[in-house]
Amino acid sequence: MDVDVDVESEMKISCKELRVLLLHEFRFGHKAKEATSNICGTMGKDVLSIRTAQRWFNRFKNGEFELEDLPPPERSLEVDFEYLTAAYRRRS
């Protein structure tokens, strides 16, 4: 039974699946550029940028192996009501 593979078709891949592939490439000792080439060669030419691979490889080098997105840093909202009141009064 022969199976034809359409290399030109883009495969649908989740971000987490892509990160698993990046971690796999990292553990094989590949560089980010080589990993990008390998992944794009099998999953589709625009599925991954070199810069994205470099960011993830840097995380892996720093011992960060969590593949989920990091939550955005929480920003505390501090309002200086005295400043706002003074500014409002100056406008009036």
C-alpha positions as CSV (number, residue, x, y, z in Angstrom):
1,M,0.0,0.0,0.0
2,D,1.6,3.3,-1.1
3,V,0.9,6.5,0.7
4,D,1.4,9.8,-1.1
5,V,2.5,12.7,1.1
6,D,1.8,16.2,-0.1
7,V,4.8,18.0,1.2
8,E,3.4,21.4,0.2
9,S,0.3,21.1,2.4
10,E,0.6,22.8,5.8
11,M,-0.1,20.6,8.8
12,K,-2.1,21.9,11.6
13,I,-0.1,21.8,14.8
14,S,-0.7,23.2,18.2
15,C,1.8,25.5,20.0
16,K,2.4,22.8,22.6
17,E,3.0,20.2,20.0
18,L,5.5,22.5,18.3
19,R,7.2,23.1,21.6
20,V,7.5,19.3,22.1
21,L,9.2,19.1,18.8
22,L,11.6,21.9,19.7
23,L,12.4,20.2,23.0
24,H,13.1,17.0,21.1
25,E,15.5,18.8,18.7
26,F,17.1,20.5,21.7
27,R,17.8,17.2,23.4
28,F,19.3,15.9,20.3
29,G,21.8,18.7,20.5
30,H,20.6,20.5,17.4
31,K,21.0,24.3,17.0
32,A,17.8,26.4,16.8
33,K,18.4,27.0,13.0
34,E,18.7,23.3,12.3
35,A,15.7,22.5,14.5
36,T,13.7,25.1,12.5
37,S,14.8,23.6,9.3
38,N,13.9,20.1,10.4
39,I,10.5,21.0,11.8
40,C,9.5,23.2,8.8
41,G,10.7,20.5,6.5
42,T,8.1,18.1,7.8
43,M,5.4,20.3,9.2
44,G,5.3,23.1,6.7
45,K,7.6,25.9,5.7
46,D,5.9,28.7,7.7
47,V,5.0,26.8,10.9
48,L,8.0,28.1,12.9
49,S,10.4,31.0,12.8
50,I,14.0,30.8,13.7
51,R,13.5,33.6,16.3
52,T,10.8,31.5,18.0
53,A,13.1,28.5,18.1
54,Q,15.9,30.6,19.5
55,R,13.6,31.9,22.3
56,W,12.6,28.4,23.3
57,F,16.1,27.0,23.1
58,N,17.2,29.8,25.4
59,R,14.5,28.8,27.9
60,F,15.6,25.1,27.6
61,K,19.3,26.1,28.2
62,N,18.2,27.9,31.4
63,G,16.5,24.8,32.6
64,E,13.0,26.0,31.9
65,F,11.2,23.0,30.4
66,E,7.6,24.0,31.0
67,L,6.0,23.9,27.5
68,E,2.9,26.0,28.4
69,D,2.7,29.7,27.8
70,L,3.9,31.7,30.8
71,P,1.2,33.9,32.3
72,P,1.8,37.6,31.6
73,P,3.4,39.3,34.5
74,E,0.8,40.9,36.8
75,R,0.9,44.6,37.0
76,S,-0.4,46.3,40.0
77,L,-2.5,49.3,39.3
78,E,-1.7,52.2,41.6
79,V,-3.6,55.4,41.1
80,D,-2.5,58.6,42.6
81,F,-5.9,60.2,43.3
82,E,-4.3,63.5,44.6
83,Y,-2.4,63.9,41.3
84,L,-5.5,63.2,39.3
85,T,-7.6,65.6,41.3
86,A,-5.0,68.3,41.0
87,A,-4.7,67.7,37.2
88,Y,-8.5,67.8,36.8
89,R,-8.7,71.1,38.7
90,R,-6.0,72.6,36.5
91,R,-8.1,71.8,33.4
92,S,-11.2,73.4,34.8
